[in-house]
Amino acid sequence: MSRKSQEESQETRKNILECAKRLFSKRGYERTSLSDIAKYSGVSRGAIYWHFESKEDLLVNLVEYVDVNTEGVRYFFESASPSEQDPLSKLKAFVLCIFSEELSEFFNSSFVNMLIGISNGFSGNEVARAKLAELDKQRMDQLSKIIMNCVAKGQLPKNLNIRAATEHLAVFMSGIFFQTRMKNTEALKKYYSQIVDMEIEQLKLLVQS
């Protein structure tokens, strides 16, 4: 495939994902078919299947696409890179971004509502739920890599309990996500930076016995 063809293929894929997001957000997962997405994208069903194996596969790729194109989420991926010399700062930057205006709006969007509905069994199917669950597992694995990178760079204790630290941080971020969705963040915003610093200090206490 030539470079131009590769670029065109990537543009088509991006267009499909953008259109799928709009349709999923407007109609929901179950009421949006691949034919709908193809029509809205201006491509054939064959083009859809060239890029995605199924509707469930498209959904997972869409979630990943949204992740990497959302403000602040790049810090999450950068902080796990072995070449990153200050992963802890990148991790803190990511956690601080959870309260950004863009992420707050995203957490309360119809798209996220749809994903929660699928994960909780209110819509979608078992295949979609399993794929989203696997994506959540990958995120937890990524979080573990970030913490291990912080240990490797001497920013967290060498004898840190990686699993406990991962779970602790995940629960903290889940709590902030919940508070954001409940729109109960005005008091938290004032002290959020301090709270994040305190959370990092708490992580340092989770050492192997």
N, C-alpha and C positions, 0 to 999 in steps of 0.2 A: 504494500500500500504506500503510495507516495505521500510526501509530507502534506501536500494540499488536501489529499483525500483524508488523511488522519485528522487534520484540523477541521474539515467539514464534518467528519464523523463525530468528533468531540462537540462541535456546535449543535449537531442534531441531538446528541445525547443530552446536552445541557437544556436544550429547548423542550425535550420530552419531560425532563425532570421538573423544570419550572412550570410547565403546563399541568403536570400531574399534581404538583403541590397546590396549585390554584383550584383544581377540580376537587381534590380530596378535601381541601379546606371548606369549599362551598357545599359539596354534596355529601361528603362522608366517604368512607372506604367502600362500603357495600354498594352504594348507588353509583359508583364510578367504575365503568368498565374500561378495558384496554382499548376497545373501539372508540369510546368517548375521548380517551386521551389521544389516540391517534388522530381523530378528527380535529380536536382542538389544537393539536400540535402541527397539523398540516402535513402529516406523514401517513404512510400505510401501516397496517397492522404488522406487516412483515418487517418494517423498520423498527417497530417496538420490540419484536422478538429477536431482532439482530442484536439489540443492546441488552435486553432483559429476558430471562428465561420464563418469567411468569409475573403476574400482578404482585405476588408477595415479594419476589426478587426486586421488582421495581420499587416497592415500598421501602425495603431495607436500604437500597442504594440511594433513595431519596433522603432518608434520615441521615445517612453518612454525608451526602452532598450538603444538606442544610447545616450539619455540624461544622464542616470545614469552611463554610461561607458565612458563619455567624460571628459577629464581633467578639473578640476575646477568647474564642474557643481554640484559636491557633496556639495560645499559650499552653493549653492542655497537652497538645502534641509536642510542642517544642521542649517542654520541661522533661520529657521522657528520653530525649535524644542524648546519647553518650557524649556528643560533642558540646552539649550545653554546659557551660562552666558554672552557671548560677541557677540550677533548676528550681531551687526553693523560691526564689523571687518570681520566676515564671509561674510556679504553682500558686503563689499568693495572688499574683496578678489575675490568674484565671478565676480564683474563688471570689476576688473582689468584683470581677466583671458580672457575677451572677446578679448583682443589684443594678447593673446598667439599664438604661431606659430600653435599649433594643432587646435585651434578654428578658426583661420584665414583660414587655409586650409579647414576645415570642412564647413565654411560658403560659400566658393567658390566651393564646391564639386558638382558633378553631382547629388548626392542624395538630397542636399538642393535645387538645381535648380528644381528637380522633385517636391519636396514638395511645392515650390512657385508656380509652374505651376498648380498643383492641386488646391491650395488655390485661385488662380486667375482665375480659370475656363478654363485654356488652355488645361488641360488634366484631366484624372480621371472622376469622376461622382459626383452627388449631395451627395450621402451617404459618400463618402470619404471626400468631402469638409466639410460636417457637422461634421464629426468625428474630423477632424483637427481643425475646429473652436471651438469645445468643448474642445479640448486639450489646445488651446490657452487661453480659458476662465479659465481653471484649473490653468494654469501658472500665470494668473493675480491674481487669488484667492490666490495662493501660495505667490505671491509678497506682497499682502495685509497682509497675516499672518506674513511675515517677518517683515514688517514695524510695525505691532502691537506688535510683540515680542520685537522690539527695543524700543518701547514706554513703554512696561511693564518693561523692564530692566532699564529704566531711561536714555536711550541713545538718545531718541528723545522726543520732548515736549509732555506733557500729553494731551494737547488740539490740537494735530496735526490733520489736516484734512486727514484722512487715504485715502479716495478715491482720493483726489487731489494729495497726495504724491505718491500714486501708479501709477496714470496716468503720472505724471511728470517723475518718474523714468523709466517707461516703454518707454516713448517717447525718453528719453536720450539713453537708451540701443538700441532702434530701430535705432536711428541715427548712433550710433557706428557700428551696424550691417551693415547698408547701406554703410557707409564709407569703411568698411572692404571689402565688396563685390565689391565696386568700386575701390578697391586697392589704396585708397587715404588717407593713414594713416601715411606716413613718418613724416609729421609735427606734427601730433597728438601724435605719440609715445613719442616724446621728453617731452611733457607736460602732458601726460595722467594721471599720478598719481596725479598731482596737480588739473587737471580738475575733477577727481573723487572726491577729497576732497571738491572742490567747489560745486559739485553737491549735496553732503551730506549736506553741509551748507545751500544750497538753500532749501532742503527739510524741514529744521528746521523752515523756514519762513512760511510754508504752514499751519498755525494754523487756528482753527475755529474762525470766526469773532463774 
